Amino acid sequence: MKIFFFSNYLVLITMIISTTLVVTNQNNQIKIVNQKLNNIDLEIEKLKTDLAYISSPKKLKEINNAEFRLIPIIQNNIIPLEKLYE
């Protein structure tokens, strides 16, 4: 009977240790994934900031003047839809 209790005790200790190791490993993996997510969030914020800077009206005007030289469409040059299908 003592051998039975001793073996059960050993099995219980082994299960507790293995469960603890598995949980610790999973917690470490969760920390690594959270760090990666935080890094990705920082990169997204940097990209949003860059996009906000690039798409500011002043910067868009500079890009237009340097590259495209587009001018706004004058109201008189707009053709109404009714005249297109006459």
C-alpha positions, 0 to 999 in steps of 0.5 A, spaced: 500 500 500 505 504 501 508 503 494 501 505 491 501 512 495 508 513 493 508 512 486 501 516 486 505 521 489 511 521 484 506 521 478 502 527 481 509 531 482 511 529 475 504 532 473 505 538 477 512 540 474 510 538 467 504 542 467 508 548 470 513 547 465 508 548 459 505 554 462 511 557 463 513 556 456 506 558 453 507 565 458 514 566 455 511 565 448 505 570 449 511 575 452 514 574 445 508 575 441 506 581 445 513 584 444 512 583 436 505 586 436 508 592 440 513 593 435 508 592 429 504 598 433 510 602 433 511 601 426 504 603 424 504 609 428 511 611 424 507 610 418 501 614 420 505 620 422 509 619 415 503 619 411 500 625 415 506 629 413 506 627 406 499 628 405 499 635 408 496 640 404 503 644 404 507 638 402 502 636 396 503 643 393 510 642 393 510 635 390 505 637 385 509 643 383 516 639 383 513 633 379 506 634 376 505 641 375 497 640 375 492 646 376 485 646 378 479 645 373 476 651 372 468 651 374 467 654 366 471 648 364 466 643 367 461 639 362 454 638 365 452 631 364 446 633 360 450 636 355 454 629 354 448 625 352 445 630 347 
